[in-house]
Amino acid sequence: MVTILAGIIMLGILVFVHELGHFTVAKLAGVKVLKFSLGFGPRLVSRQWGETEYMICAIPLGGYVQMLGEGGEEDQPLSDEERSRSFAEKSVWRRLAIIGAGPFMNLALPFVILPLAFMVGINLPAFLDQPACVGYVLPQSPAAAAGLRSGDCIVAVGEQPINSWTDADKALLAQAGQAAVFAVQRDGTSQSIAVAAGDSSAEGLQALGLAPAQAAVVGALSPGMPAQQAGLQVGDRILSIDGENIASWYDLKSIIQQAEGDNQYFLVERNGQQLEIAIVPIRRDGESEFLIGIAPQVETIFKRFALKEALGQGVARSRELIELTLLFIQKLVLGKVSSRNIGGPITVVQVAGQAAQTDLASILSVLAFLSIQLGILNLFPIPILDGGHLLFGVFELIFRRPLSLRVREIAQQIGLLFIVLLMALAFYNDILRIFNGGQ
């Protein structure tokens, strides 16, 4: 119950930020705002302040700002003063600004709160401050092509000494666009290796195909996936699979793929005892690899940043989240990612609620992530969403006339049908996750 309540509150914050964007720009544009609502359906709380009625409604899955001239009161005669404050009477540019302000606020929020998270303090992977020793080299990567191997320790990039992964990432950023020359220690000897990094060097060692050492310890389990159903637990150390020894996390993938979905026996160490667990990997729709649904246990350290560095880290993380979200959408549209990955309000409330019971930095990080999802979703050019209304406005700008009322009504109905189907799929996925996870 606490998780659900906390999740609803966090979702309410995101909706409030979104609607505040519409509300603020509408006021600045001289539009009369009739209602500002968090939620839909029956009113729970309502109060009139000035010319606007502020409400909290029973269904906490969104909100709305109702403006004069936006709908519902067109058949009523308006005075000259009211007409001047009607949304419909404003210029196209002002209407576009009002519509776009909601998604813009959601996309802008992470750039404000993530720097705060880094200032308050955030758990970061411990390997970032450890020596830049390679635990795994991704096949067919620039690093593999250059001859770097697992066990190599990078001690310099060009003329710059390297003491940690963070040092190496910063040095590569300075050399973006050109080959990087690594000085490495290998089996007690020094070697110089040139990596044709190109533009990818700006993204650090991992973009070149290098990963840190990672023990084969389970850090998370996906609900409903084979590992969880078979009884694997967080903290289990995987020692072998079908008799093949596991030296690191990176050994797991190839061995799991070899079985091609057949039953495999995992020997794990749990609380000082060894257990054998049978797991059958699965291949989900739209995916080419067999999976069991586990993630590694990553050692973290707690760090606080000064204002200037926190701003840089927060902005970089915000941009990364936006890029990852757009990449996910692209792969989803192209069919490279299964539609089962689409989550609905239940998943959002669960994720937000779980984060709300941890620490401030985690709360802010999840808020930023969900805010980006909401902002980008609302920019989809689908009638009924903000993106659809923006599309109508662009049409009016180009052709010097608005779409006919009939066309807009049909488009809205199609858009509503699409959203209903999408929500039905999302709810189905949410319920399936709960059922499969035994929750």
C-alpha positions in Angstrom: 0.0 0.0 0.0 2.9 2.4 0.8 4.5 1.6 -2.5 1.2 2.4 -4.4 0.7 5.6 -2.5 4.3 6.7 -3.0 4.1 5.8 -6.7 0.9 7.8 -7.1 2.4 10.9 -5.5 5.5 10.7 -7.7 3.3 10.3 -10.8 1.3 13.3 -9.6 4.4 15.4 -9.4 5.2 14.6 -13.1 1.6 15.4 -14.2 1.7 18.6 -12.2 4.9 19.7 -13.9 3.4 18.9 -17.3 0.2 20.8 -16.7 2.0 23.7 -15.1 3.8 24.2 -18.4 0.6 24.5 -20.2 -0.9 26.7 -17.5 2.0 29.1 -17.2 2.4 29.8 -20.9 -1.3 30.1 -21.3 -1.4 32.8 -18.7 1.6 34.6 -20.2 -0.2 34.5 -23.6 -3.3 36.1 -22.1 -5.5 33.0 -22.3 -8.2 32.5 -19.6 -7.7 29.1 -17.8 -10.9 27.7 -16.6 -9.7 24.5 -14.9 -6.4 23.0 -13.7 -6.9 19.3 -12.8 -4.6 16.6 -11.4 -6.3 13.4 -12.4 -9.6 12.6 -14.2 -13.1 11.7 -13.2 -15.0 12.7 -10.1 -13.6 15.6 -8.1 -12.0 14.7 -4.7 -10.9 18.3 -3.9 -11.9 21.5 -5.7 -11.3 25.1 -5.0 -11.8 28.3 -7.0 -9.0 30.8 -7.0 -9.5 33.8 -9.2 -10.8 32.8 -12.6 -9.5 29.2 -12.4 -10.9 26.1 -10.6 -8.1 23.9 -9.2 -9.0 20.2 -8.8 -7.7 16.8 -7.7 -9.7 14.0 -9.2 -10.2 10.4 -8.5 -8.3 8.7 -11.4 -4.6 9.7 -10.9 -3.5 8.7 -14.4 -3.0 12.2 -15.9 -4.4 15.7 -15.8 -5.6 18.6 -17.9 -5.8 22.3 -18.2 -9.0 23.6 -19.7 -8.8 27.0 -21.4 -11.5 29.3 -22.7 -12.1 28.6 -26.4 -10.4 25.2 -26.3 -13.7 23.2 -26.3 -17.1 22.9 -24.7 -18.0 26.6 -24.7 -17.9 27.4 -28.4 -21.7 27.5 -28.7 -21.9 30.1 -26.0 -21.6 33.7 -27.1 -18.4 35.4 -25.9 -18.0 39.0 -25.1 -15.2 41.0 -26.8 -13.1 40.8 -23.7 -13.6 37.0 -23.4 -12.9 36.6 -27.1 -9.6 38.3 -26.7 -8.7 35.8 -24.0 -9.8 32.7 -25.9 -7.3 30.1 -26.8 -8.9 29.7 -30.2 -8.4 33.4 -31.0 -4.7 33.4 -30.3 -2.1 33.3 -33.0 -0.8 29.9 -34.2 2.6 30.6 -32.7 1.1 31.3 -29.2 -1.1 28.2 -29.4 1.9 26.1 -30.4 3.9 27.5 -27.4 1.0 26.7 -25.0 0.7 23.1 -26.4 4.4 22.5 -26.4 5.1 23.8 -22.9 3.8 20.7 -21.2 6.2 18.2 -22.9 9.0 20.8 -22.7 8.6 21.1 -18.9 8.8 17.3 -18.6 12.0 17.2 -20.7 13.5 20.2 -18.8 12.8 18.8 -15.4 15.7 16.2 -15.4 18.2 19.0 -16.2 17.1 20.6 -12.9 16.7 17.7 -10.5 19.6 15.4 -11.7 22.3 18.0 -10.8 20.6 18.2 -7.4 20.8 14.4 -7.1 24.6 14.6 -7.7 25.0 17.3 -5.2 23.0 15.4 -2.5 25.0 12.3 -3.2 24.5 9.4 -5.5 25.7 5.8 -5.7 28.0 5.3 -8.6 29.8 2.2 -9.9 32.9 1.6 -7.9 35.0 0.6 -10.9 35.0 4.3 -12.1 37.6 5.1 -9.4 39.5 1.8 -9.7 42.5 1.1 -12.0 41.5 0.9 -15.7 42.0 -2.9 -16.0 40.0 -4.7 -18.7 37.7 -7.5 -17.6 36.2 -8.1 -21.1 36.7 -7.0 -24.7 33.6 -6.9 -26.9 34.2 -9.0 -30.1 34.4 -6.9 -33.3 34.9 -3.7 -31.4 37.6 -1.1 -32.0 39.4 -2.4 -28.9 39.3 -6.0 -30.1 40.5 -4.9 -33.6 43.5 -3.1 -31.9 44.5 -6.2 -30.0 43.5 -5.2 -26.4 42.8 -8.2 -24.2 41.1 -9.1 -20.9 43.6 -8.4 -18.1 45.3 -5.4 -19.8 45.6 -2.4 -17.5 45.7 1.0 -19.1 48.3 3.2 -17.5 48.3 6.1 -20.0 46.4 7.5 -23.0 48.7 9.5 -25.2 50.9 11.5 -22.8 48.3 11.5 -20.0 48.8 9.1 -17.1 45.8 7.1 -16.1 44.9 6.0 -12.6 41.2 5.1 -13.0 38.4 4.4 -15.5 37.3 8.0 -15.0 40.7 9.3 -15.9 40.7 7.2 -19.1 37.2 8.4 -20.1 38.2 12.1 -19.6 41.5 11.5 -21.6 39.5 9.9 -24.5 37.1 12.8 -24.6 40.0 15.2 -25.1 41.2 13.0 -28.0 37.8 12.5 -29.7 38.0 12.2 -33.4 41.5 10.8 -33.5 43.2 7.5 -32.8 44.0 6.9 -29.2 47.4 5.4 -28.2 47.1 3.3 -25.0 50.1 2.4 -22.8 49.1 -0.9 -21.1 50.5 -3.3 -18.6 50.2 -6.9 -19.8 51.6 -9.9 -17.9 54.3 -7.6 -16.3 55.3 -6.0 -19.6 54.5 -2.6 -21.1 53.0 -2.3 -24.5 51.8 0.6 -26.7 48.5 -0.1 -28.6 46.8 2.3 -31.0 43.0 2.2 -31.1 41.2 3.6 -34.1 38.6 5.2 -31.9 37.3 8.0 -34.1 34.2 9.8 -32.7 33.3 6.9 -30.4 36.3 7.8 -28.1 34.2 10.7 -26.8 31.9 8.2 -25.1 34.7 6.5 -23.1 36.3 3.1 -22.8 33.0 1.1 -22.8 32.1 2.7 -26.2 35.4 1.2 -27.5 34.3 -2.3 -26.4 36.1 -2.4 -23.0 34.4 -3.5 -19.8 35.7 -3.7 -16.2 36.0 -6.9 -14.3 32.6 -8.2 -13.2 32.1 -11.1 -10.8 29.3 -13.6 -11.7 27.1 -12.6 -8.8 23.4 -12.0 -9.3 22.4 -8.5 -8.5 18.8 -8.5 -9.9 16.2 -10.8 -11.2 13.5 -10.1 -13.8 10.0 -11.1 -12.6 8.6 -14.0 -14.5 11.8 -15.0 -16.2 13.4 -18.5 -15.9 16.1 -17.6 -13.3 13.5 -16.2 -10.8 11.1 -19.0 -11.4 13.8 -21.6 -10.9 14.8 -20.2 -7.5 17.9 -18.2 -8.3 18.4 -15.4 -5.7 20.1 -12.0 -5.5 23.6 -12.5 -4.1 24.1 -16.0 -5.6 27.5 -16.5 -7.1 27.4 -18.6 -10.3 30.4 -21.1 -10.2 29.6 -23.2 -13.3 27.0 -24.1 -15.9 26.8 -27.7 -17.1 30.2 -28.3 -15.6 31.9 -25.3 -17.4 33.6 -23.0 -14.9 32.5 -19.4 -14.7 35.4 -17.0 -14.1 33.4 -13.8 -14.6 30.0 -12.4 -15.6 31.1 -12.2 -19.2 31.4 -16.0 -19.5 27.6 -16.5 -18.9 26.3 -15.2 -22.3 28.2 -17.6 -24.6 27.5 -20.6 -22.4 23.8 -19.9 -22.1 23.5 -19.4 -25.9 25.3 -22.8 -26.6 22.4 -24.7 -25.1 19.9 -23.1 -27.5 17.1 -23.2 -25.0 17.8 -26.7 -23.5 17.8 -27.3 -19.7 21.0 -26.1 -18.0 22.4 -26.8 -14.6 23.8 -23.8 -12.7 26.1 -24.5 -9.7 25.8 -21.5 -7.4 27.3 -20.5 -4.0 24.7 -19.2 -1.5 25.6 -18.3 2.1 28.7 -20.5 2.0 26.8 -23.5 0.5 26.8 -24.9 -3.0 23.4 -25.5 -4.8 22.6 -26.9 -8.2 19.6 -25.2 -10.0 18.1 -26.2 -13.3 17.2 -23.3 -15.6 15.7 -23.4 -19.1 16.6 -20.2 -21.0 13.9 -18.6 -23.2 13.9 -16.5 -26.3 11.2 -13.8 -26.3 9.4 -12.4 -29.3 11.6 -10.1 -31.4 14.8 -11.1 -29.6 17.5 -13.3 -31.1 19.3 -14.4 -27.9 18.3 -16.8 -25.1 17.8 -15.2 -21.7 17.3 -16.2 -18.2 16.5 -12.8 -16.7 19.5 -11.8 -14.4 21.6 -8.7 -14.0 25.0 -8.5 -12.3 25.7 -7.2 -8.8 27.6 -3.9 -9.4 29.6 -2.6 -6.5 28.8 1.0 -5.8 30.2 3.9 -3.8 28.5 7.0 -2.5 29.8 10.3 -3.9 28.8 14.0 -3.6 29.7 16.6 -6.2 30.4 20.3 -6.0 28.0 22.6 -7.8 29.9 23.0 -11.1 30.7 19.3 -11.4 27.1 18.3 -10.4 25.7 20.5 -13.1 27.9 18.8 -15.7 27.1 15.3 -14.5 23.4 16.1 -14.3 23.2 17.6 -17.8 25.2 14.7 -19.3 23.0 12.1 -17.6 19.8 13.9 -18.8 21.0 13.9 -22.4 21.9 10.2 -22.1 18.4 9.3 -20.8 16.8 11.2 -23.7 19.0 9.4 -26.2 18.4 6.0 -24.7 14.6 6.6 -24.7 14.7 7.6 -28.4 16.8 4.6 -29.2 14.3 2.3 -27.5 11.4 3.8 -29.4 13.3 3.4 -32.7 14.0 -0.3 -32.0 10.4 -0.8 -30.9 9.1 0.7 -34.1 11.5 -1.4 -36.2 10.5 -4.5 -34.4 13.9 -5.1 -32.8 12.5 -4.9 -29.3 9.4 -6.8 -28.2 6.2 -4.9 -27.4 6.2 -6.8 -24.1 8.7 -4.2 -22.9 6.0 -1.5 -23.0 5.0 -0.7 -19.4 1.8 1.0 -18.3 0.6 2.9 -15.3 0.9 -0.1 -12.9 4.5 -0.5 -13.8 5.1 3.3 -13.5 3.5 3.3 -10.0 5.5 0.3 -8.9 8.8 1.7 -10.1 8.1 5.1 -8.7 6.8 3.7 -5.4 9.9 1.5 -4.9 12.2 4.4 -5.6 10.3 6.6 -3.2 11.2 4.3 -0.3 14.9 4.5 -0.9 17.0 7.7 -0.9 16.6 11.2 -2.3 19.0 10.7 -5.2 17.1 7.5 -6.3 13.8 9.4 -6.1 15.2 12.2 -8.2 16.7 9.8 -10.7 13.5 7.9 -11.2 11.5 11.1 -11.5 13.9 12.3 -14.2 13.6 9.0 -16.1 9.8 9.0 -16.0 9.6 12.7 -16.8 11.5 12.1 -20.0 9.2 9.2 -20.9 6.2 11.3 -20.4 7.6 14.3 -22.3 8.6 12.2 -25.3 5.4 10.2 -25.3 3.3 13.4 -25.5 5.3 14.6 -28.5 4.2 11.7 -30.6 2.3 13.1 -33.6 -0.9 11.3 -32.5 -4.2 13.3 -32.3 -5.4 13.6 -28.7 -1.7 14.0 -27.5 0.2 17.3 -27.5 2.2 16.1 -30.5 -1.0 15.7 -32.5 -2.1 19.3 -31.6 1.3 20.5 -32.6 0.9 18.8 -35.9 -2.4 20.5 -36.5 -0.7 23.9 -35.7 2.2 23.2 -38.1 -0.4 22.4 -40.8 -2.1 25.7 -40.2 1.3 27.5 -40.4 2.2 25.9 -43.7 -1.2 26.1 -45.5 -2.4 29.3 -43.8 -5.6 27.7 -42.7 -6.6 25.2 -40.0 -7.8 21.7 -40.7 -11.5 21.4 -41.0 -13.5 20.6 -37.8 -14.6 17.3 -39.3 -11.1 16.2 -40.2 -9.9 17.1 -36.7 -12.8 15.2 -35.1 -12.0 12.0 -37.2 -8.3 12.4 -36.4 -9.1 12.7 -32.7 -11.2 9.6 -32.8 -8.5 7.6 -34.5 -5.9 8.9 -32.0 -8.2 8.0 -29.1 -8.6 4.5 -30.5 -4.8 4.1 -30.9 -4.2 5.4 -27.3 -6.9 3.0 -25.9 -5.2 0.1 -27.7 -1.8 1.1 -26.5 -3.0 1.5 -22.9 -4.7 -1.9 -23.2 -1.4 -3.5 -24.3 0.4 -1.7 -21.5 -2.1 -2.8 -18.9 -1.9 -6.4 -20.3 1.9 -6.4 -19.9 1.6 -4.9 -16.4 -0.8 -7.6 -15.3 1.3 -10.3 -17.0 4.4 -9.2 -15.1 2.5 -9.3 -11.8 1.1 -12.7 -12.5 4.4 -14.2 -13.7 6.2 -12.6 -10.8 3.9 -14.1 -8.3 3.1 -10.6 -6.8 
